[in-house]
Amino acid sequence: MSDFITQDFEPSSAAAWKQKIQFDLKGADYNETLLTKTNEGITIKPFYHLDDFKKLNIPVSEAAYKICQKISVTSEEEANKKAIDVIQRGANALKFVAKKSFNSNLLFTHLLNKKIEFHFQLEFLSEEFITELTELLKNETVFYNIDIIGNLARSGNWYTSLNNDFKVVENLLQKNTSHFLLSVNVDMYQNSGANIVQQVAYALAHVNEYLTKFGGAIANKIQFNFAIGTHYFFEIAKIRAFKYLYNLMVSEYETTANAQIYAEPSLRNKTLYDYNVNMLRTTTESMSAILGGANTVSNSAYDSVFHHSNEFGDRIARNQLLILKEESYFKNAQHIATNSYYIEAVTKQIAEKALALFKEIEKSGGFLQQLKVGTIQRKIVENAKKEQTQFNCGELVLLGTNKYPNEQDKMKHDLQVHPFVERNPKKTLIIPIIPKRLAEELEQKRLKNEA
């Protein structure tokens, strides 16, 4: 490589750069003019320099990320047919979503021993069913995603009771020594309006309840499900900060573990109107997930807010990930963010603030106690309201929705699913954490005014 530049230009220090910037500001205050504060209290500087560079030791997976396709199990035959099809079309991981137990032998016909990664999103807890499932899939890579605390936070209730739910998990852990049994569903916090520091801190406090109960031996058997938002570089830093802090946490349990990350695009910034922009959002969000070091990435269809799952939407979503992996040099891109001065600096700030918040939660009795008294829910609502105000006044922009909307866009007759938050009036033990999109109120007004 030519040394022309290094021969003719002397290196400049961070102090020299700042001095030059202050001179060019002609008296304007540097901090007021060029430093930006985010909702998380993170400071963004106008430049980053080697002089200030401090690198965190963050584990990076050597394996390329998996492309995952979600499949709802309402009919075992149809789900199996779809699974075989999407594997042939490039997916190498499957996530089965089910509201009740199913015929697992029928569902997994012609799917075993093909190096497919299997994930589950079971909306029920059954020791008998999961035991049968683990026996069938004993030679496969499987993530069962059992998150009894996450279910409590989302629904407001245990599956049956605190003691029974933990007993079921304990029994399953004793029987299952090879698979990823537990999960921490961090995505619900993001989709409900928690900021990035809160998401990382809540993920740590959430998983610490499991580690405290079941011991550090399970640290390598937990998957973390993250939703990736619109702030490109911060979302990269979010995953990296969590991976760093998780390593730090499990060392206190005298063990080591690299966080297994499953990532998908956020629901919070998706829109009903000008819905094609959702494709742009999910593309950059998937990129953030990959660069942050996610092990498995599942994309969401551009029309998932208002349409049932359909072949076209699912194919486009899957192909976005395939193009990133095979044509955009993202196949092994998990190393790229390392040594970026900006990303490393933001990662460090997120990690410091999240660790401080995590310690506050632990001093106050832990995550379950904070859920019980409503502190976690209140903090999420406070940040969600702040974001909503920023969206309503145009400070937080969703193109095609609160900026440059197409007034001729009509959606009233194209709704296959209800796109807004639905309140369940049933009695709950705690206040549930409810996901909500930023654009909902604006969209409801537009739908009402459609001719």
C-alpha positions as CSV (number, residue, x, y, z in Angstrom):
1,M,0.0,0.0,0.0
2,S,1.3,3.5,-0.8
3,D,2.6,5.6,2.1
4,F,2.0,8.8,0.2
5,I,-0.5,10.2,2.7
6,T,1.5,9.2,5.8
7,Q,4.7,10.7,4.4
8,D,3.1,14.1,3.5
9,F,0.6,14.5,6.4
10,E,1.6,14.5,10.1
11,P,-0.9,12.7,12.4
12,S,-3.1,15.0,14.4
13,S,-4.1,14.5,18.0
14,A,-7.6,14.6,19.4
15,A,-6.8,17.9,21.1
16,A,-5.6,19.4,17.9
17,W,-8.8,18.4,16.1
18,K,-11.0,19.8,18.8
19,Q,-9.0,23.1,18.8
20,K,-9.5,23.4,15.1
21,I,-13.2,22.7,15.4
22,Q,-13.6,25.3,18.1
23,F,-11.7,27.9,16.0
24,D,-14.1,27.2,13.1
25,L,-17.1,27.6,15.4
26,K,-16.3,31.3,15.7
27,G,-17.2,31.6,19.3
28,A,-20.2,29.1,19.4
29,D,-20.1,26.7,22.3
30,Y,-18.6,23.4,21.3
31,N,-20.7,21.3,23.8
32,E,-24.0,23.1,23.0
33,T,-23.4,23.1,19.2
34,L,-21.9,19.7,18.4
35,L,-22.6,17.3,21.2
36,T,-25.9,15.3,21.0
37,K,-27.6,13.7,23.9
38,T,-29.9,10.7,23.2
39,N,-32.9,9.5,25.3
40,E,-30.6,7.0,27.0
41,G,-28.2,9.8,28.1
42,I,-25.6,8.8,25.6
43,T,-23.4,11.6,24.3
44,I,-22.6,11.6,20.6
45,K,-19.5,13.5,19.7
46,P,-18.7,15.1,16.3
47,F,-15.5,13.0,15.9
48,Y,-13.8,10.0,17.5
49,H,-10.0,9.6,17.7
50,L,-7.5,6.9,18.6
51,D,-6.3,9.0,21.5
52,D,-9.7,8.4,23.3
53,F,-10.1,4.8,22.0
54,K,-11.0,2.2,24.7
55,K,-11.9,-1.2,23.4
56,L,-14.1,-3.7,25.3
57,N,-13.4,-7.4,25.0
58,I,-16.5,-8.6,23.3
59,P,-16.8,-12.2,22.1
60,V,-17.5,-12.7,18.4
61,S,-18.9,-15.8,16.8
62,E,-16.8,-17.4,14.1
63,A,-19.9,-19.0,12.4
64,A,-22.0,-17.1,9.8
65,Y,-25.4,-16.1,11.0
66,K,-28.4,-18.4,10.4
67,I,-31.4,-17.2,8.4
68,C,-34.6,-18.1,10.2
69,Q,-38.2,-18.4,9.0
70,K,-41.1,-18.2,11.4
71,I,-43.9,-20.7,10.8
72,S,-47.2,-20.8,12.7
73,V,-48.4,-24.3,13.5
74,T,-52.2,-24.5,13.0
75,S,-52.0,-27.5,10.7
76,E,-49.0,-29.9,11.1
77,E,-49.2,-30.9,7.4
78,E,-49.3,-27.3,6.2
79,A,-46.5,-26.2,8.5
80,N,-44.3,-29.2,7.4
81,K,-44.9,-28.4,3.8
82,K,-44.0,-24.7,4.3
83,A,-40.9,-25.7,6.3
84,I,-39.6,-28.0,3.6
85,D,-40.2,-25.3,1.0
86,V,-38.4,-22.4,2.9
87,I,-35.4,-24.7,3.6
88,Q,-35.1,-25.4,-0.1
89,R,-35.3,-21.6,-0.7
90,G,-32.4,-20.7,1.5
91,A,-33.4,-20.6,5.1
92,N,-31.3,-22.7,7.4
93,A,-33.3,-22.2,10.6
94,L,-37.0,-22.5,11.5
95,K,-39.0,-21.1,14.3
96,F,-42.3,-22.8,15.0
97,V,-45.0,-20.7,16.7
98,A,-47.7,-22.7,18.4
99,K,-50.6,-22.0,20.8
100,K,-51.2,-25.6,21.7
101,S,-49.4,-29.0,21.6
102,F,-49.1,-30.6,18.2
103,N,-48.1,-33.9,16.5
104,S,-44.4,-33.5,16.5
105,N,-43.7,-36.6,14.4
106,L,-45.9,-35.3,11.6
107,L,-44.5,-31.7,11.8
108,F,-40.9,-32.9,11.5
109,T,-41.4,-35.4,8.6
110,H,-38.3,-35.1,6.3
111,L,-36.8,-32.3,8.4
112,L,-34.5,-34.2,10.7
113,N,-30.7,-34.8,10.2
114,K,-30.4,-31.9,7.7
115,K,-28.4,-29.5,9.9
116,I,-31.4,-27.3,10.4
117,E,-31.5,-25.1,13.5
118,F,-35.0,-25.4,15.2
119,H,-36.5,-22.7,17.4
120,F,-39.9,-22.7,19.2
121,Q,-42.3,-20.1,20.4
122,L,-44.7,-22.0,22.5
123,E,-47.5,-20.0,24.0
124,F,-48.1,-22.7,26.7
125,L,-46.0,-24.6,29.2
126,S,-46.3,-28.4,29.2
127,E,-43.6,-30.6,30.8
128,E,-45.0,-33.7,29.1
129,F,-45.1,-32.2,25.6
130,I,-41.6,-30.6,25.8
131,T,-40.1,-33.9,27.2
132,E,-41.5,-35.7,24.1
133,L,-40.2,-33.0,21.8
134,T,-36.7,-33.2,23.3
135,E,-36.6,-36.9,22.8
136,L,-37.6,-36.6,19.1
137,L,-35.1,-33.8,18.5
138,K,-32.2,-35.1,20.7
139,N,-29.8,-35.1,17.8
140,E,-30.7,-31.7,16.5
141,T,-29.8,-28.1,17.4
142,V,-32.8,-26.8,19.2
143,F,-33.9,-23.6,21.1
144,Y,-37.1,-24.2,23.1
145,N,-37.3,-20.5,24.3
146,I,-39.1,-21.2,27.6
147,D,-39.3,-17.9,29.4
148,I,-41.7,-18.1,32.3
149,I,-40.6,-14.6,33.6
150,G,-41.2,-13.2,30.1
151,N,-44.6,-14.7,30.0
152,L,-45.4,-13.1,33.4
153,A,-44.2,-9.7,32.1
154,R,-46.1,-10.0,28.8
155,S,-49.4,-11.4,30.1
156,G,-49.4,-10.3,33.7
157,N,-49.8,-13.9,35.0
158,W,-47.8,-17.1,35.4
159,Y,-48.8,-20.0,33.3
160,T,-50.1,-21.7,36.5
161,S,-48.2,-20.3,39.5
162,L,-44.7,-19.1,40.4
163,N,-43.8,-22.3,42.2
164,N,-45.3,-24.6,39.6
165,D,-43.8,-22.8,36.6
166,F,-40.3,-22.8,38.2
167,K,-40.7,-26.5,39.1
168,V,-41.6,-27.4,35.5
169,V,-38.5,-25.6,34.3
170,E,-36.4,-27.3,36.9
171,N,-37.6,-30.7,35.9
172,L,-37.0,-30.0,32.2
173,L,-33.5,-28.7,32.9
174,Q,-32.7,-32.0,34.8
175,K,-33.9,-34.0,31.8
176,N,-32.4,-31.8,29.1
177,T,-28.6,-31.4,29.2
178,S,-27.9,-30.7,25.5
179,H,-30.3,-28.2,24.2
180,F,-31.0,-24.5,24.7
181,L,-34.0,-24.7,27.0
182,L,-34.5,-21.2,28.4
183,S,-34.8,-17.8,26.8
184,V,-35.0,-14.2,27.7
185,N,-37.4,-12.3,25.5
186,V,-35.8,-8.9,25.5
187,D,-37.8,-8.0,22.3
188,M,-40.9,-7.2,24.4
189,Y,-39.1,-4.4,26.2
190,Q,-38.0,-2.8,23.0
191,N,-41.4,-3.2,21.3
192,S,-43.1,-1.6,24.3
193,G,-40.9,1.5,24.3
194,A,-37.9,0.8,26.5
195,N,-34.7,2.6,25.5
196,I,-31.5,0.8,24.6
197,V,-29.9,1.1,28.0
198,Q,-33.1,-0.2,29.7
199,Q,-33.3,-3.1,27.3
200,V,-29.7,-4.3,28.1
201,A,-30.2,-3.8,31.8
202,Y,-33.6,-5.5,31.9
203,A,-32.1,-8.4,29.9
204,L,-29.3,-8.8,32.5
205,A,-31.7,-8.5,35.5
206,H,-34.2,-10.9,33.8
207,V,-31.6,-13.6,33.1
208,N,-30.1,-13.1,36.6
209,E,-33.3,-14.5,38.1
210,Y,-32.8,-17.7,36.2
211,L,-29.1,-17.9,37.1
212,T,-29.8,-17.2,40.8
213,K,-32.5,-20.0,40.8
214,F,-30.8,-22.6,38.7
215,G,-27.1,-21.8,39.0
216,G,-24.4,-20.8,36.6
217,A,-24.3,-24.2,34.9
218,I,-27.3,-23.1,32.7
219,A,-25.6,-20.0,31.4
220,N,-24.7,-21.6,28.1
221,K,-28.2,-22.9,27.6
222,I,-30.1,-19.6,27.3
223,Q,-31.0,-17.8,24.2
224,F,-31.6,-14.0,24.1
225,N,-34.3,-12.7,21.8
226,F,-33.7,-9.1,20.8
227,A,-35.8,-6.7,18.7
228,I,-33.7,-4.4,16.6
229,G,-34.8,-0.8,16.2
230,T,-34.1,2.0,13.8
231,H,-31.0,3.6,15.3
232,Y,-28.5,1.8,13.1
233,F,-25.2,2.2,15.0
234,F,-26.8,2.1,18.5
235,E,-28.5,-1.2,17.7
236,I,-25.1,-2.7,16.7
237,A,-23.7,-1.4,20.0
238,K,-26.7,-2.7,22.0
239,I,-26.0,-6.3,21.1
240,R,-22.2,-5.9,21.6
241,A,-22.8,-4.2,25.0
242,F,-25.1,-7.0,26.2
243,K,-22.6,-9.7,25.1
244,Y,-19.9,-8.0,27.0
245,L,-22.0,-7.6,30.2
246,Y,-23.3,-11.1,30.0
247,N,-19.7,-12.4,30.0
248,L,-19.0,-10.2,33.0
249,M,-22.1,-11.4,34.9
250,V,-21.6,-15.1,34.4
251,S,-18.0,-14.8,35.6
252,E,-19.5,-14.0,39.0
253,Y,-21.1,-17.5,38.9
254,E,-17.6,-18.9,38.2
255,T,-18.4,-19.9,34.7
256,T,-18.0,-18.6,31.1
257,A,-20.7,-18.3,28.5
258,N,-21.1,-16.4,25.2
259,A,-24.6,-15.0,24.8
260,Q,-26.6,-16.7,22.1
261,I,-28.5,-14.0,20.2
262,Y,-31.7,-14.3,18.1
263,A,-32.6,-11.0,16.5
264,E,-35.6,-9.8,14.5
265,P,-36.8,-6.3,13.4
266,S,-38.7,-4.1,15.8
267,L,-42.4,-3.9,15.6
268,R,-42.4,-0.4,17.2
269,N,-41.5,1.6,14.1
270,K,-43.5,-0.4,11.5
271,T,-46.3,1.4,9.7
272,L,-49.6,0.7,8.1
273,Y,-49.5,3.5,5.6
274,D,-46.6,3.7,3.0
275,Y,-45.9,0.1,4.1
276,N,-43.2,-0.5,1.5
277,V,-40.9,1.7,3.7
278,N,-41.0,-1.2,6.2
279,M,-38.8,-3.1,3.8
280,L,-36.1,-0.4,4.1
281,R,-36.5,-0.4,7.9
282,T,-36.2,-4.2,8.2
283,T,-33.1,-4.3,5.9
284,T,-31.1,-1.8,8.0
285,E,-32.3,-3.5,11.2
286,S,-31.2,-6.9,9.9
287,M,-27.8,-5.3,9.1
288,S,-27.5,-4.0,12.6
289,A,-28.3,-7.4,14.0
290,I,-25.6,-9.1,11.8
291,L,-22.9,-6.5,12.5
292,G,-23.8,-6.6,16.3
293,G,-23.0,-10.4,16.2
294,A,-26.5,-12.0,16.3
295,N,-26.2,-15.8,15.8
296,T,-29.7,-16.1,14.2
297,V,-31.6,-13.5,12.3
298,S,-35.3,-13.7,11.4
299,N,-36.8,-11.0,9.2
300,S,-40.4,-9.8,9.3
301,A,-42.6,-9.3,6.3
302,Y,-43.2,-5.7,5.2
303,D,-47.0,-6.2,5.4
304,S,-47.1,-8.2,8.7
305,V,-48.7,-5.3,10.5
306,F,-52.0,-5.7,8.5
307,H,-51.8,-9.0,6.5
308,H,-51.9,-12.6,7.5
309,S,-48.6,-14.5,6.8
310,N,-48.4,-14.9,3.0
311,E,-46.0,-16.4,0.5
312,F,-45.0,-13.1,-1.2
313,G,-44.3,-11.2,2.1
314,D,-42.4,-14.1,3.6
315,R,-40.4,-14.6,0.4
316,I,-39.4,-11.0,0.3
317,A,-38.4,-11.0,3.9
318,R,-36.3,-14.1,3.5
319,N,-34.7,-12.8,0.3
320,Q,-33.6,-9.6,2.1
321,L,-31.5,-11.8,4.4
322,L,-30.2,-13.9,1.5
323,I,-29.1,-10.9,-0.4
324,L,-27.3,-9.5,2.6
325,K,-25.6,-12.8,3.2
326,E,-24.7,-13.9,-0.4
327,E,-24.5,-10.7,-2.4
328,S,-23.7,-7.9,0.1
329,Y,-20.6,-9.4,1.9
330,F,-22.4,-9.8,5.2
331,K,-21.9,-13.6,5.4
332,N,-19.1,-13.1,8.0
333,A,-19.7,-9.5,8.8
334,Q,-19.9,-10.0,12.6
335,H,-16.2,-8.8,12.8
336,I,-16.7,-5.5,11.0
337,A,-17.8,-3.4,13.9
338,T,-14.8,-4.3,16.0
339,N,-12.3,-1.4,16.3
340,S,-14.7,1.2,15.0
341,Y,-14.0,4.2,17.2
342,Y,-17.6,5.4,17.2
343,I,-19.3,2.0,17.7
344,E,-16.8,1.0,20.4
345,A,-17.4,4.4,22.2
346,V,-21.2,4.0,22.1
347,T,-20.9,0.3,23.2
348,K,-18.9,1.4,26.2
349,Q,-21.4,4.1,27.2
350,I,-24.3,1.7,26.9
351,A,-22.5,-1.0,28.9
352,E,-21.6,1.4,31.7
353,K,-25.2,2.9,32.0
354,A,-26.9,-0.5,31.7
355,L,-24.6,-2.0,34.4
356,A,-25.4,0.9,36.7
357,L,-29.2,0.3,36.1
358,F,-28.8,-3.4,36.6
359,K,-27.2,-2.8,40.0
360,E,-30.0,-0.5,41.0
361,I,-32.6,-3.2,40.1
362,E,-30.6,-5.8,42.1
363,K,-30.4,-3.5,45.2
364,S,-34.1,-3.0,45.0
365,G,-34.9,-6.7,45.3
366,G,-34.3,-8.0,41.8
367,F,-36.2,-8.1,38.5
368,L,-39.2,-10.1,39.7
369,Q,-39.7,-7.8,42.7
370,Q,-39.5,-4.7,40.4
371,L,-42.1,-6.3,38.1
372,K,-44.3,-7.0,41.0
373,V,-44.3,-3.4,42.3
374,G,-44.6,-2.0,38.8
375,T,-41.3,-0.2,38.6
376,I,-40.1,-1.8,35.4
377,Q,-43.4,-1.2,33.7
378,R,-43.5,2.5,34.8
379,K,-40.0,3.2,33.5
380,I,-40.8,1.7,30.1
381,V,-44.1,3.7,29.9
382,E,-42.1,6.9,30.8
383,N,-39.7,6.4,27.9
384,A,-42.5,5.2,25.5
385,K,-44.4,8.5,26.2
386,K,-41.2,10.5,25.6
387,E,-40.7,8.7,22.2
388,Q,-44.4,9.2,21.4
389,T,-44.2,13.0,22.1
390,Q,-41.1,13.1,19.8
391,F,-43.0,11.3,17.1
392,N,-46.1,13.4,17.4
393,C,-44.1,16.7,17.1
394,G,-42.0,15.3,14.2
395,E,-38.7,15.1,16.0
396,L,-38.7,11.3,15.7
397,V,-39.4,10.7,12.0
398,L,-41.1,7.8,10.3
399,L,-41.1,8.6,6.6
400,G,-44.4,8.2,4.8
401,T,-46.2,8.5,8.1
402,N,-45.5,11.6,10.1
403,K,-43.3,13.1,7.4
404,Y,-44.1,13.2,3.7
405,P,-47.3,11.1,4.0
406,N,-49.1,10.1,0.8
407,E,-52.6,11.4,1.5
408,Q,-54.0,9.3,-1.3
409,D,-52.9,6.1,0.4
410,K,-56.0,4.2,1.5
411,M,-55.8,1.2,3.8
412,K,-59.3,0.7,5.4
413,H,-60.2,-2.2,3.0
414,D,-56.8,-3.9,3.1
415,L,-56.8,-4.9,6.7
416,Q,-56.7,-8.7,7.3
417,V,-55.6,-8.5,10.9
418,H,-56.2,-5.9,13.6
419,P,-53.1,-3.6,13.5
420,F,-53.5,-1.9,16.9
421,V,-53.0,-2.7,20.6
422,E,-55.9,-4.8,22.0
423,R,-56.6,-4.5,25.7
424,N,-57.4,-7.7,27.6
425,P,-59.6,-6.8,30.6
426,K,-58.9,-10.0,32.5
427,K,-57.4,-9.8,36.0
428,T,-53.6,-10.0,36.3
429,L,-51.1,-10.4,39.1
430,I,-49.0,-7.6,37.7
431,I,-49.3,-4.8,35.1
432,P,-48.5,-6.5,31.8
433,I,-45.9,-5.0,29.4
434,I,-47.7,-4.3,26.2
435,P,-46.1,-3.6,22.8
436,K,-47.3,-0.6,20.9
437,R,-46.3,0.9,17.6
438,L,-45.5,4.6,17.5
439,A,-47.8,5.3,14.5
440,E,-51.0,3.7,15.9
441,E,-52.8,6.8,17.0
442,L,-52.0,8.7,13.8
443,E,-53.1,5.7,11.7
444,Q,-56.4,5.3,13.6
445,K,-57.2,8.9,12.8
446,R,-56.4,8.4,9.1
447,L,-58.5,5.3,8.9
448,K,-61.4,7.0,10.5
449,N,-61.2,9.9,8.0
450,E,-60.9,7.7,4.9
451,A,-63.7,8.2,2.4
